[in-house]
Amino acid sequence: MKIGIAELLARLGRNAGRDDFCLHGRLEARLLKPDGSVIVRVKDNLIVNAGFSFIAQSIGLSSGRPGVMSHIAVGTGTTAAASTNTALVTELARKAATFSHTVGTKVFQFEATFNAGEATGAITEAGVFNAASAGTMLDRVVFAVINKGADDTLTQRFTFTMS
């Protein structure tokens, strides 16, 4: 098979010497019922445009850096996640999240637990934000409904893997 120089360079350029950066996010939502039963939803999420801008500004700005990602919000919106989203479609509640990362790994997590009496409703979306209200959204995920009753506990864990 003969190929031209342009094709050869294109093939080499696609694979040789590349230092690609990828950020993959996944949500694990765990609903604990009062009787001890558990419902789990696991779904990949979408890093939104504002989230990528947040990452770039966090790395590159010498002053005026955005506040750290600090909260997880849940909502009842069912519109598919889109890169242009800047907020949940129908936010129900937002809670401070814990951040964890082990030095030397490429994985970090945010986790928040919505206790009994918090975020009660038909939850179908979630995201990570850098403020207690409004702020910048890093990602958004839409999933099959989790009906959180007033006595239920919902833990949302976002795991991000860099490669």
Secondary structure, DSSP 8 states (H G I E B T S, - for coil): ----HHHHHHHHHHHTT-----EEEEEEEEEE-TTS-EEEEEEE-EE-HHHHHHHHHHHH-SSS------EEEEE---S---TT--S-SSEEEEEE-EEEE-TT-SEEEEEEEE-TTSS-EEEEEEEEESSSSS--EEEEEEEEEEEE-TT-EEEEEEEEEE-
